[in-house]
Each structure stands twice: as structure tokens, then as C-alpha cells.
Amino acid sequence: MRQSPAKPVETRILRVVSIVHAGLLGLLAAAVTSAVGCAPTVDNSGCSMDVDCTGRAEVCDVANSVCIPKTVDTTTTESPAPANFTGKAVPFHRGEVCMVHDVKSGSKVPITINPCFHPCLDKGMHQFKHYYECIGSRCEAWAVMYIDAASVAEGCPADAFGAFDEALCSYGPAVNISIATTIDSGPVNGTMGFELPFLTNADAQAILGTGNSTDVIQEKLEQYPESDDRVPGGKDIVLNPNSPEPPADCEAEGACPCYQIGF
């Protein structure tokens, strides 16, 4: 049974929003900078070693002198899963994401993230964070979430953090976020990329240990190549003054299209 998103109470402090509800903690942050953004760059001049490659998680194919995405196993966040454990940070790996892709400039983009976890997990507190930055008319955004989990008394199978049968999914806790589309100069008229990046259990544990540091999350996600499979609908969000006003959230049935991630 998919759980309905909890409704947090927001307290705004500068640009950082902390959310506390029903024993669950969510931390959201939004930032805009004029520095070089998250969008990958590709060095077309050739390479002779990995350091020559400037794109995200690229390595040098020395034989052909071209930069290519690093080969990474994204089918599991930890393999094999231990049979018994407590206090393990388990990130969103697979699940459903509901959102709109055509948004009136200046309005917030509503997104609901509903993760699929193996039923052998005893799900505790969850945390999440999102971030965006814009350079001119182009924005890049990501969202991460993870839970504090323990194994149930019967223990977990080896594929508990991998590509287990989708029919076994225990959905939730679902979370609602909203991403701003305004920078210091005003509403953005352009496009926004949005990603639910792949992270391992070890990555989530490291992020937890830093109090959800944006810099650490950025460092961890950049270990892995970008993939359309981690982009809801495989397309950008269009931000235009003539686009429709989005719903306040995607909680209501049918309010937003929903997409599968990681299956």
C-alpha cells in the first residue's frame, strides 16, 4: 500500500527550509549561484588520461582518445545485502516520482517522491534534500532522500538493495517538495533539468554523517554518470511565462503525471 505524503510544517530561515513532522525530518535547500553549474561539459579535443576529461564521471578511452562515461553498476546500492542490520542509511533507488514538466515562470515546481523499498526493511526516520542553481536561462536541480532502516526479525535476502521483483515493493514514506524557479533577477524563462541521482548506501551514510551537506551530496552524485533513467519522464522542465500555473502539490490523485525511476 503506497503511503500518502506527510504534510510538513515549514520554517524559513534565509534560503534554507527545515521540515519536522511526525518524527520525520526533511531538510531542503535551494541556492542560486553565478559560478559554473552542474551541467556536464565534454572535452572534444581528445584525451590521454582521465584527468583530461571534464564531464561528470568520465574517464579517458586512451585507445580512441575520447572521454566516455565511467562504467558503474547502478542496479544495487549494496550487494549482497547483509541478512541482519540496524541503523543503515538506505537511499531512494527505485520508485515513483510525480511532477509536471510545463511550469509558469516564477512558480514552484511540485514534486512527489515515493520510494520503493524491500519489505524486509523496518523503515524509520527519513531525510531528504533538494537543490537547484541557474545560469541564465538554464537551471539544474536534484533531489535525494534516504531512510534509517533496520532488517526485520526474519532478516533480508541478498538482493534487498537491488533489482528485486517490483511486486514486492513496499512504498513510502512519500515526500512532497517544491523547487523554486526564480533567481535574483526574477523568474527564469528557460529550462530546468531535474534528477533523482543514484547513490549507494555508503554514500547515504556519508551524507548523513555531514548533516546533509550540499557539497558532499554534490561530490557523491558526481561519482556516477548522468542517466536519463534517473530523470523523471526523461525530459527537462520547461519554464515559460505562458505555461500553466502548476498545482500546489502532486499529492492529489491525478494532479501530476507519475514516472517510474530505477526499474
KEKE-3310 file (N, C-alpha, C; in steps of 0.2 Angstrom, whole numbers, plus 5000, padded with zeros to 4 digits):
npx = (5004:5004:5010:5003:5009:5017:5012:5022:5027:5033:5048:5055:5072:5082:5088:5086:5076:5069:5061:5050:5041:5030:5039:5048:5061:5065:5076:5078:5086:5089:5098:5106:5118:5131:5142:5151:5140:5130:5129:5136:5151:5159:5174:5180:5192:5200:5209:5222:5223:5213:5212:5210:5197:5182:5169:5155:5159:5167:5179:5195:5196:5209:5214:5206:5206:5196:5184:5173:5158:5160:5160:5148:5140:5124:5113:5111:5112:5119:5128:5131:5116:5117:5111:5106:5104:5106:5102:5105:5108:5098:5096:5085:5082:5074:5057:5043:5040:5031:5027:5026:5030:5029:5029:5024:5034:5042:5034:5033:5039:5030:5034:5032:5040:5040:5047:5052:5055:5062:5052:5058:5064:5064:5057:5063:5066:5065:5075:5077:5083:5084:5090:5095:5102:5105:5110:5109:5097:5096:5093:5099:5094:5092:5086:5087:5084:5083:5082:5082:5086:5082:5084:5070:5064:5065:5076:5085:5085:5099:5097:5091:5094:5094:5089:5076:5060:5048:5035:5036:5038:5038:5030:5034:5041:5032:5037:5034:5040:5045:5052:5059:5058:5064:5076:5089:5087:5074:5060:5064:5065:5066:5074:5074:5084:5081:5085:5085:5097:5108:5113:5124:5121:5132:5136:5125:5126:5137:5133:5123:5132:5137:5128:5119:5126:5126:5137:5144:5134:5134:5147:5146:5136:5142:5151:5145:5139:5128:5111:5098:5088:5087:5080:5065:5052:5062:5065:5067:5061:5050:5051:5041:5033:5021:5016:5006:5000:5006:5000:4998:5004:5008:5000:4987:4977:4980:4984:4997:5007:5015:5030:5041:5056:5071:5068)
npy = (4994:5011:5024:5040:5056:5064:5080:5093:5105:5121:5131:5145:5150:5162:5155:5142:5128:5120:5105:5097:5083:5072:5064:5063:5069:5082:5090:5104:5113:5127:5135:5148:5152:5161:5154:5141:5129:5113:5107:5095:5096:5093:5088:5089:5089:5078:5066:5060:5054:5051:5063:5073:5073:5082:5080:5074:5061:5055:5045:5042:5035:5029:5022:5027:5040:5048:5054:5045:5039:5033:5016:5010:5000:5002:4995:4991:4996:4991:4976:4959:4961:4963:4950:4954:4969:4986:5003:5008:5019:5021:5024:5033:5022:5015:5019:5029:5044:5059:5073:5089:5095:5107:5123:5138:5152:5158:5151:5138:5122:5107:5092:5075:5062:5045:5032:5015:5001:4986:4974:4968:4978:4988:5002:5018:5034:5047:5057:5071:5081:5095:5104:5118:5127:5141:5146:5160:5156:5143:5130:5118:5104:5094:5080:5071:5057:5048:5034:5029:5013:4996:4978:4967:4955:4942:4944:4949:4946:4943:4952:4963:4977:4979:4974:4968:4959:4969:4968:4966:4978:4989:5003:5021:5030:5043:5059:5077:5089:5106:5115:5131:5143:5155:5168:5180:5190:5188:5179:5163:5161:5148:5132:5118:5105:5090:5078:5062:5057:5042:5034:5026:5015:5017:5030:5037:5035:5043:5055:5058:5058:5071:5079:5081:5089:5100:5101:5089:5080:5084:5080:5066:5062:5066:5056:5047:5043:5054:5049:5046:5038:5041:5053:5060:5055:5057:5070:5088:5101:5114:5131:5144:5160:5159:5147:5135:5138:5128:5114:5116:5105:5088:5079:5075:5063:5061:5074:5077:5070:5054:5045:5031:5026:5019:5006)
npz = (5000:4995:5004:5009:5006:5020:5028:5030:5042:5038:5041:5038:5035:5030:5015:5018:5022:5035:5039:5050:5055:5063:5069:5058:5048:5037:5026:5016:5003:4994:4981:4972:4960:4952:4948:4939:4933:4937:4925:4914:4905:4889:4884:4868:4862:4863:4873:4885:4897:4912:4919:4910:4906:4908:4910:4919:4929:4919:4910:4902:4886:4881:4870:4859:4862:4868:4879:4889:4898:4914:4919:4929:4941:4943:4948:4960:4978:4987:4988:4992:5001:5019:5030:5043:5051:5058:5059:5046:5033:5019:5003:4991:4978:4968:4962:4962:4954:4954:4945:4936:4920:4913:4917:4924:4923:4937:4946:4958:4956:4958:4966:4970:4978:4979:4986:4983:4993:4999:5007:5018:5025:5040:5041:5047:5053:5040:5028:5017:5004:4993:4979:4968:4955:4944:4928:4919:4907:4910:4921:4934:4944:4958:4968:4984:4994:5009:5020:5038:5042:5047:5048:5047:5059:5053:5044:5029:5011:4999:4989:4993:4992:4979:4962:4965:4964:4957:4961:4975:4981:4994:4997:5001:5014:5007:5000:4998:4988:4983:4970:4967:4954:4952:4952:4958:4948:4944:4938:4930:4913:4903:4904:4915:4922:4930:4942:4950:4958:4957:4971:4983:4998:5006:5002:5006:5020:5022:5018:5028:5039:5038:5040:5030:5020:5006:4998:5000:4995:4982:4978:4980:4970:4959:4956:4948:4932:4922:4919:4909:4914:4927:4927:4928:4917:4907:4902:4901:4912:4907:4908:4907:4904:4898:4901:4910:4927:4940:4950:4968:4974:4971:4978:4977:4969:4952:4950:4945:4932:4933:4935:4933:4941:4940:4938)
capx = (5000:5008:5008:5001:5014:5015:5011:5026:5027:5039:5050:5060:5077:5086:5086:5086:5070:5069:5054:5050:5034:5028:5045:5052:5065:5067:5080:5078:5089:5089:5103:5107:5125:5134:5148:5149:5134:5131:5128:5142:5154:5163:5180:5180:5199:5204:5212:5227:5222:5207:5211:5209:5190:5179:5162:5153:5161:5170:5186:5198:5197:5215:5214:5202:5207:5189:5181:5167:5156:5163:5156:5146:5134:5118:5107:5110:5115:5124:5127:5125:5113:5118:5104:5103:5107:5102:5105:5108:5105:5096:5094:5080:5085:5069:5051:5038:5040:5026:5029:5024:5036:5027:5028:5024:5040:5041:5030:5037:5038:5029:5036:5031:5044:5038:5052:5051:5060:5061:5048:5062:5066:5060:5058:5062:5066:5068:5078:5078:5085:5084:5095:5095:5106:5103:5115:5105:5090:5097:5094:5100:5091:5092:5083:5089:5081:5085:5079:5086:5082:5084:5081:5065:5067:5067:5082:5084:5089:5105:5095:5086:5095:5095:5083:5071:5054:5044:5029:5037:5039:5034:5031:5034:5037:5032:5038:5032:5045:5044:5058:5058:5060:5065:5083:5089:5085:5067:5058:5068:5062:5071:5073:5077:5085:5079:5087:5085:5103:5110:5118:5124:5120:5138:5135:5119:5129:5142:5129:5120:5137:5139:5122:5116:5130:5125:5144:5145:5129:5136:5153:5144:5132:5146:5154:5141:5137:5121:5107:5090:5084:5086:5077:5058:5050:5067:5065:5068:5055:5050:5049:5039:5028:5014:5015:5001:5001:5006:4996:5002:5007:5006:4998:4980:4977:4980:4987:5003:5009:5019:5035:5045:5063:5076:5065)
capy = (5000:5017:5029:5047:5061:5068:5087:5096:5112:5124:5136:5148:5154:5164:5151:5135:5127:5114:5102:5092:5081:5065:5060:5063:5076:5083:5096:5106:5119:5130:5140:5151:5155:5163:5150:5136:5125:5106:5104:5092:5098:5087:5090:5086:5090:5072:5065:5055:5052:5053:5070:5077:5073:5086:5079:5071:5053:5052:5043:5043:5029:5030:5019:5031:5047:5051:5054:5041:5038:5028:5010:5009:4996:5006:4990:4990:5001:4987:4969:4957:4965:4959:4947:4957:4976:4991:5010:5008:5024:5017:5030:5031:5019:5014:5021:5033:5052:5063:5080:5092:5097:5113:5127:5145:5155:5161:5147:5132:5115:5102:5085:5070:5056:5039:5026:5008:4998:4979:4973:4966:4984:4991:5009:5023:5041:5048:5063:5072:5087:5096:5109:5120:5133:5143:5151:5162:5153:5136:5128:5111:5103:5087:5079:5065:5056:5041:5032:5025:5006:4990:4972:4964:4949:4937:4945:4952:4942:4946:4957:4968:4983:4978:4974:4963:4959:4976:4967:4966:4985:4992:5010:5026:5036:5048:5066:5082:5095:5111:5119:5137:5145:5162:5169:5187:5194:5187:5172:5161:5159:5143:5125:5115:5098:5088:5072:5058:5054:5036:5034:5019:5015:5020:5037:5040:5036:5048:5062:5058:5060:5078:5083:5083:5094:5100:5100:5082:5077:5085:5076:5059:5061:5067:5049:5042:5047:5056:5044:5048:5033:5045:5059:5058:5057:5058:5077:5094:5105:5120:5137:5149:5165:5157:5140:5135:5138:5121:5113:5117:5099:5082:5074:5073:5058:5063:5081:5077:5064:5050:5041:5026:5028:5014:4999)
capz = (5000:4995:5009:5007:5009:5026:5027:5034:5044:5036:5045:5033:5038:5024:5009:5020:5025:5039:5040:5055:5056:5065:5070:5052:5047:5030:5025:5009:5002:4987:4980:4965:4960:4946:4947:4934:4936:4937:4918:4912:4899:4886:4880:4862:4859:4864:4880:4885:4903:4915:4921:4904:4905:4912:4911:4925:4930:4913:4910:4895:4882:4878:4863:4855:4864:4869:4885:4890:4905:4918:4920:4936:4942:4947:4949:4968:4982:4992:4986:4994:5007:5025:5032:5048:5052:5061:5058:5040:5028:5013:4998:4986:4972:4964:4965:4958:4955:4951:4944:4930:4915:4909:4923:4923:4926:4944:4950:4961:4953:4964:4965:4975:4978:4983:4985:4983:4997:5000:5013:5024:5029:5045:5040:5052:5051:5033:5027:5010:5002:4986:4977:4961:4953:4937:4925:4913:4906:4911:4928:4936:4950:4960:4975:4986:5000:5012:5027:5043:5041:5051:5045:5051:5063:5048:5040:5022:5006:4997:4984:4996:4990:4972:4957:4967:4960:4958:4965:4982:4983:5000:4995:5006:5015:5001:5002:4994:4988:4978:4968:4965:4948:4952:4954:4960:4943:4943:4936:4925:4907:4900:4906:4921:4922:4937:4943:4956:4956:4960:4977:4987:5005:5009:5000:5010:5026:5022:5018:5035:5044:5037:5042:5023:5017:4999:4994:5000:4991:4975:4977:4979:4964:4953:4955:4944:4925:4922:4915:4908:4918:4934:4925:4928:4910:4903:4899:4905:4914:4903:4912:4902:4906:4896:4903:4915:4934:4942:4956:4974:4976:4967:4982:4975:4963:4945:4950:4941:4929:4938:4932:4937:4941:4943:4936)
cpx = (5004:5005:5007:5007:5012:5015:5016:5024:5033:5041:5056:5065:5082:5083:5085:5080:5071:5062:5054:5042:5034:5034:5050:5055:5066:5070:5080:5082:5089:5094:5104:5114:5127:5140:5146:5145:5136:5131:5135:5145:5159:5169:5181:5187:5203:5206:5217:5227:5215:5206:5210:5201:5187:5172:5161:5155:5163:5177:5188:5198:5203:5216:5211:5203:5201:5187:5174:5165:5159:5158:5154:5140:5129:5112:5106:5114:5120:5123:5133:5123:5115:5111:5101:5107:5103:5105:5108:5104:5104:5093:5088:5084:5080:5062:5047:5039:5035:5027:5026:5030:5035:5025:5028:5030:5038:5038:5035:5035:5037:5031:5035:5036:5042:5042:5049:5056:5058:5057:5052:5065:5061:5061:5057:5062:5068:5070:5078:5080:5085:5088:5094:5099:5104:5109:5111:5098:5090:5098:5095:5097:5092:5088:5086:5085:5083:5082:5084:5082:5086:5081:5076:5068:5069:5073:5080:5088:5094:5103:5091:5088:5096:5089:5078:5064:5050:5038:5030:5038:5035:5036:5031:5040:5038:5033:5036:5038:5042:5050:5056:5061:5062:5073:5083:5086:5077:5066:5062:5063:5067:5069:5077:5078:5084:5081:5086:5091:5104:5115:5118:5122:5126:5138:5130:5122:5133:5139:5126:5126:5139:5133:5119:5119:5128:5132:5145:5140:5132:5142:5151:5141:5137:5151:5151:5139:5130:5118:5100:5086:5083:5082:5069:5055:5055:5068:5065:5061:5056:5047:5047:5033:5021:5012:5010:5004:5001:5002:5001:5006:5005:5003:4991:4981:4976:4982:4993:5004:5014:5024:5039:5052:5066:5073:5067)
cpy = (5006:5022:5036:5051:5064:5076:5090:5103:5116:5130:5139:5152:5156:5159:5144:5134:5120:5112:5097:5090:5074:5061:5060:5069:5076:5090:5098:5112:5121:5135:5142:5154:5157:5159:5145:5131:5117:5103:5101:5096:5093:5090:5086:5086:5083:5071:5059:5051:5054:5060:5075:5077:5077:5085:5074:5063:5051:5050:5043:5036:5031:5028:5024:5039:5051:5050:5050:5041:5032:5022:5009:5005:5000:5001:4989:4995:4998:4980:4965:4961:4960:4956:4951:4964:4981:4998:5011:5014:5021:5023:5028:5028:5018:5017:5025:5040:5055:5070:5083:5095:5104:5118:5134:5148:5159:5156:5141:5126:5110:5095:5081:5064:5050:5033:5019:5004:4991:4979:4971:4972:4987:4998:5014:5030:5042:5055:5064:5079:5089:5103:5111:5126:5134:5147:5153:5159:5145:5134:5120:5110:5095:5086:5072:5064:5049:5040:5029:5018:5001:4984:4970:4958:4943:4938:4947:4947:4946:4952:4962:4975:4984:4978:4968:4964:4966:4974:4967:4973:4987:5000:5015:5025:5041:5055:5071:5087:5100:5115:5126:5138:5152:5163:5177:5191:5193:5180:5170:5159:5155:5136:5123:5108:5096:5080:5069:5054:5047:5037:5027:5020:5019:5028:5040:5040:5041:5055:5063:5061:5067:5082:5086:5089:5094:5099:5092:5078:5078:5081:5069:5058:5062:5061:5045:5046:5049:5051:5047:5043:5036:5051:5057:5060:5057:5065:5082:5097:5112:5125:5142:5154:5163:5150:5140:5135:5131:5120:5115:5111:5094:5077:5071:5068:5062:5071:5082:5070:5060:5046:5036:5027:5021:5007:4997)
cpz = (5000:5000:5006:5010:5015:5024:5032:5036:5042:5040:5040:5037:5032:5018:5011:5023:5028:5040:5045:5056:5058:5066:5064:5051:5040:5030:5018:5009:4995:4986:4973:4965:4953:4944:4941:4937:4935:4930:4916:4905:4896:4882:4874:4859:4860:4871:4880:4892:4906:4917:4916:4903:4910:4913:4917:4925:4923:4914:4903:4892:4878:4871:4858:4856:4864:4876:4885:4897:4908:4919:4927:4936:4947:4948:4956:4972:4987:4990:4989:5000:5013:5027:5038:5049:5055:5059:5051:5036:5021:5008:4994:4980:4967:4967:4960:4960:4951:4951:4937:4926:4912:4915:4921:4926:4932:4949:4953:4957:4958:4962:4971:4973:4982:4982:4986:4988:4998:5007:5019:5028:5034:5044:5045:5049:5043:5033:5019:5010:4995:4985:4970:4961:4946:4935:4919:4913:4908:4919:4929:4943:4952:4967:4977:4993:5002:5018:5031:5043:5045:5047:5050:5054:5058:5044:5033:5017:5003:4992:4987:4994:4982:4968:4959:4963:4962:4962:4973:4985:4989:4999:5001:5010:5009:5004:4996:4994:4983:4976:4965:4958:4947:4955:4956:4955:4941:4941:4930:4919:4903:4902:4912:4921:4929:4937:4950:4956:4960:4966:4980:4994:5008:5008:5005:5017:5027:5022:5025:5040:5043:5038:5035:5020:5009:4995:4994:4995:4984:4973:4976:4972:4958:4952:4950:4937:4926:4917:4915:4912:4925:4933:4924:4921:4905:4899:4904:4907:4910:4907:4907:4905:4904:4897:4909:4922:4936:4948:4962:4975:4971:4972:4980:4969:4957:4945:4945:4938:4933:4933:4936:4936:4944:4941:4929)
residu = (MET:ARG:GLN:SER:PRO:ALA:LYS:PRO:VAL:GLU:THR:ARG:ILE:LEU:ARG:VAL:VAL:SER:ILE:VAL:HIS:ALA:GLY:LEU:LEU:GLY:LEU:LEU:ALA:ALA:ALA:VAL:THR:SER:ALA:VAL:GLY:CYS:ALA:PRO:THR:VAL:ASP:ASN:SER:GLY:CYS:SER:MET:ASP:VAL:ASP:CYS:THR:GLY:ARG:ALA:GLU:VAL:CYS:ASP:VAL:ALA:ASN:SER:VAL:CYS:ILE:PRO:LYS:THR:VAL:ASP:THR:THR:THR:THR:GLU:SER:PRO:ALA:PRO:ALA:ASN:PHE:THR:GLY:LYS:ALA:VAL:PRO:PHE:HIS:ARG:GLY:GLU:VAL:CYS:MET:VAL:HIS:ASP:VAL:LYS:SER:GLY:SER:LYS:VAL:PRO:ILE:THR:ILE:ASN:PRO:CYS:PHE:HIS:PRO:CYS:LEU:ASP:LYS:GLY:MET:HIS:GLN:PHE:LYS:HIS:TYR:TYR:GLU:CYS:ILE:GLY:SER:ARG:CYS:GLU:ALA:TRP:ALA:VAL:MET:TYR:ILE:ASP:ALA:ALA:SER:VAL:ALA:GLU:GLY:CYS:PRO:ALA:ASP:ALA:PHE:GLY:ALA:PHE:ASP:GLU:ALA:LEU:CYS:SER:TYR:GLY:PRO:ALA:VAL:ASN:ILE:SER:ILE:ALA:THR:THR:ILE:ASP:SER:GLY:PRO:VAL:ASN:GLY:THR:MET:GLY:PHE:GLU:LEU:PRO:PHE:LEU:THR:ASN:ALA:ASP:ALA:GLN:ALA:ILE:LEU:GLY:THR:GLY:ASN:SER:THR:ASP:VAL:ILE:GLN:GLU:LYS:LEU:GLU:GLN:TYR:PRO:GLU:SER:ASP:ASP:ARG:VAL:PRO:GLY:GLY:LYS:ASP:ILE:VAL:LEU:ASN:PRO:ASN:SER:PRO:GLU:PRO:PRO:ALA:ASP:CYS:GLU:ALA:GLU:GLY:ALA:CYS:PRO:CYS:TYR:GLN:ILE:GLY:PHE)
# end
